[in-house]
């Protein structure tokens, strides 16, 4: 379920101090009921690449990767470490020296940091520098679950236009499919 951006911005996340130049694109509640120490389990599940998109979401990803190759959006000079600095360069010593977390296999996201209640991964291309923030939050009934926030820094007018153009597809197809995929994986794991 999509949440208001304030579900992310009003929490005391460490990410806020690191990203004043990023904006929150959207926030999603993930169907991952658990206990206070279950974030590492979710991180392992998400980074493993198990499962996969199906139907329209897979077709949209395939189209996006083809367009990226055709127009050079995803080339080696457009990503983290080339076009943009990694968010890791902004980390205070305790986060930089702490656990980073695993990179994702299914999508080109590189882990930035992992704490007991936050995991951040990043990617960049010619259009945008994107962060995925997974926060582990109390659910109000003694349990916990995850929220996924997408933070973006578009690359100029083209990046801003690109984000506006893909927003309906993300909100209606891709992100709901991702939320369902995460929920199915969570339900299968002990």
C-alpha positions in Angstrom: 0.0 0.0 0.0 1.2 3.4 -0.9 1.8 5.7 2.1 2.0 9.5 2.4 5.6 10.8 2.2 5.3 11.9 5.8 5.4 8.2 6.8 9.1 8.5 5.9 9.9 12.2 6.5 8.6 12.3 10.0 10.7 9.3 11.3 14.1 9.9 12.8 16.0 8.1 10.0 19.8 8.7 9.6 19.2 9.0 5.8 17.6 12.5 6.3 20.9 14.1 7.3 22.7 12.6 4.3 20.2 13.5 1.5 19.1 17.2 1.7 19.5 17.3 -2.1 17.2 14.3 -2.8 13.4 14.3 -2.8 11.1 11.6 -1.6 9.4 10.2 -4.7 7.1 7.8 -2.8 6.7 5.5 0.2 5.2 2.0 0.4 4.2 -0.2 3.3 5.7 -3.7 2.7 3.7 -6.8 3.8 6.5 -8.0 6.1 5.1 -8.5 9.6 7.9 -9.4 12.0 9.7 -8.8 15.2 12.2 -6.1 16.2 15.3 -7.8 14.8 13.9 -9.0 11.4 15.3 -6.3 9.1 18.4 -8.5 8.3 16.1 -11.3 7.2 14.3 -8.9 4.8 17.6 -7.5 3.5 18.8 -11.1 2.7 15.5 -11.9 0.9 15.6 -8.7 -1.2 19.2 -9.0 -2.1 18.9 -12.7 -3.1 17.0 -11.9 -6.2 14.6 -14.8 -5.6 11.2 -14.6 -7.3 10.8 -12.1 -10.0 8.4 -9.8 -11.7 5.8 -11.2 -14.0 3.5 -9.8 -16.7 3.4 -6.1 -17.3 6.1 -5.2 -14.7 8.6 -7.5 -16.4 7.7 -6.1 -19.9 8.2 -2.5 -18.6 11.6 -3.4 -17.2 12.6 -5.1 -20.4 11.5 -2.0 -22.4 13.3 0.3 -20.0 16.6 -1.6 -20.3 16.3 -1.7 -24.1 15.7 2.1 -24.2 18.6 2.6 -21.8 20.9 0.7 -24.2 19.6 2.4 -27.2 20.0 5.9 -25.8 23.0 5.3 -23.6 21.2 6.0 -20.3 22.9 3.2 -18.4 26.5 3.2 -19.7 29.5 2.9 -17.5 30.0 6.7 -17.4 26.5 7.4 -16.2 26.4 5.6 -12.9 27.6 5.8 -9.3 31.3 6.6 -9.1 31.2 8.1 -12.6 28.4 10.7 -13.1 27.6 10.9 -9.4 29.5 10.3 -6.2 28.2 7.4 -4.1 26.2 8.3 -1.0 28.8 6.3 0.9 31.1 9.4 0.5 28.7 11.3 2.7 28.5 8.8 5.5 29.7 9.7 9.0 32.4 7.3 10.4 30.1 5.0 12.3 28.0 4.3 9.2 31.0 4.1 6.8 32.8 1.7 9.2 29.6 -0.3 10.0 27.9 -3.0 8.0 27.1 -2.0 4.4 24.7 -4.8 3.6 24.6 -6.9 0.4 24.1 -5.6 -3.1 21.0 -6.6 -5.0 21.3 -9.2 -7.6 18.1 -8.7 -9.6 18.4 -4.9 -10.1 21.5 -2.7 -10.3 21.4 -1.4 -6.7 24.5 -1.2 -4.5 24.2 -1.2 -0.8 25.2 2.0 1.0 24.6 1.2 4.7 22.7 -1.1 7.0 21.7 -0.5 10.7 19.2 -2.2 13.0 16.3 -0.3 11.4 17.6 1.2 8.1 19.0 -0.2 4.9 19.9 2.0 1.9 20.9 1.0 -1.6 21.6 3.2 -4.6 21.8 3.3 -8.3 22.4 6.0 -10.9 22.2 6.5 -14.6 21.9 9.4 -17.0 18.4 10.2 -15.8 18.5 10.1 -12.0 20.4 9.1 -8.9 18.0 6.9 -6.9 18.1 5.6 -3.3 16.0 2.8 -1.9 15.5 3.2 1.8 14.0 0.3 3.7 13.0 1.2 7.2 11.9 -1.2 9.9 9.1 0.4 11.9 6.8 -0.5 14.8 3.3 -1.5 13.5 1.4 -0.2 16.6 0.4 -3.6 17.9 3.7 -4.8 19.2 5.2 -6.0 15.9 7.3 -4.5 13.2 7.2 -4.2 9.4 9.0 -2.5 6.6 8.5 0.7 4.7 10.2 1.3 1.4 10.9 4.9 0.4 12.3 5.9 -3.0 14.4 9.1 -2.9 15.6 10.7 -6.2 17.8 13.4 -7.5 16.9 13.8 -11.2 19.7 14.7 -13.6 18.5 18.1 -15.0 15.4 18.8 -17.0 15.6 15.5 -18.8 15.8 13.5 -15.6 12.8 15.5 -14.2 10.8 14.9 -17.3 11.8 11.2 -17.3 10.7 10.8 -13.7 7.3 12.5 -14.4 6.8 10.2 -17.5 7.4 7.0 -15.6 5.6 7.9 -12.4 2.2 6.5 -13.5 3.7 3.2 -14.6 5.7 2.9 -11.3 2.6 3.7 -9.2 0.2 1.5 -11.0 2.3 -1.4 -12.2 5.9 -1.7 -11.1 5.8 -0.7 -7.4 2.7 -2.7 -6.6 4.2 -5.7 -8.3 7.4 -5.2 -6.3 5.4 -4.9 -3.0 3.5 -8.1 -3.8 6.8 -9.9 -4.7 8.4 -8.9 -1.4 5.3 -10.0 0.5 5.2 -13.4 -1.2 8.9 -14.0 -0.5 8.4 -12.9 3.1 5.5 -15.3 3.6 7.6 -18.3 2.2 10.5 -17.7 4.6 10.7 -19.1 8.1 
